């Protein structure tokens, strides 16, 4: 969020600029206890997998909250300086991330990897396709794809119900700003 808002004036001044946040289908498995209500909540250890899932949910919520602010002409948006902000899912990419599950969960991780490995068939170099589509494809501008969730292969799809929860997105936005202010002091951008 901090980097995106810091770069926002430059993005707004650049015609057809893009902001791409890498999410994952695993955002759908974010823990039900996720409310983005406090720093204590997000600092509570819910395990590596749930932490990952929650962070991917946050990516989708962020682009959707940013899109709402664009539509409301907030943050310096005038309706003439749209940026295209989207969240993407890389697909079923076979990476060493699965080995991290073994490290984190031991035998249970091994079983989980064994169960999911057959679905992780895309080579690493294919994992960037949806992000590249969101970053450079003319279809994004031509079809006004903004605040969306994009999966392989260039498909806009609905994220989870929780990722579409505006109140949850606003909680994330507020909490993120509060944490940034507590760590950095006055922020160098208008929110």
C-alpha positions, 0 to 999 in steps of 0.5 A: 500500500505504501509504495502504491500510494507513494507512486500514485501521483506518477501513476495518475500522470501516466496515461493508461498506467497499471498497478498489479498486485499478485494474489492467489486462489489461496485467498479463498482460504483466509482464516475466518478470524480475518477482520483487519481490525487491529495490529494485534489481530494481524500479528497473531500467529495463525500458522504460515499457510493462513498468514499466506492466505490472508496476505493474498486476500489483502491484495484483492481487497486493496485493489478493490478499495483503491478502485472505489476511491478512483470512482469516488474521485478521491486521492487526487483522481478526477475521472480523467486520470484512471489507473488500472489496478488489478489483482492476479492469480499466477495459476498452479505453478510448481515452485519450491514454495511447496517445500516450504510447506513441508518445513512448516508443517512436517508430516502434514505438510508432506501429505498436503504437498503430495495431495496438491502436487498433481495440480501444480503443473505450470512451469515457473515461467508460466506463472507471470502470464496473468500479471503480464496480461494485467500489466501490458495488455490493451484488453485491460484498457479497451475492456475497462478491466479495473479493480478486478481479479484475473486468473490464467489465461487472461480471465476475469473472475469473481474473487471470494465473497470475503474479497468482495466485502467492502467493509472488510476492504475498508478495515484493511485500508484503515488498519494499513494507514494506521500502521503506516502512520505509527511506523513512519509518522506523517505520510507523504501523500494525501489520503 
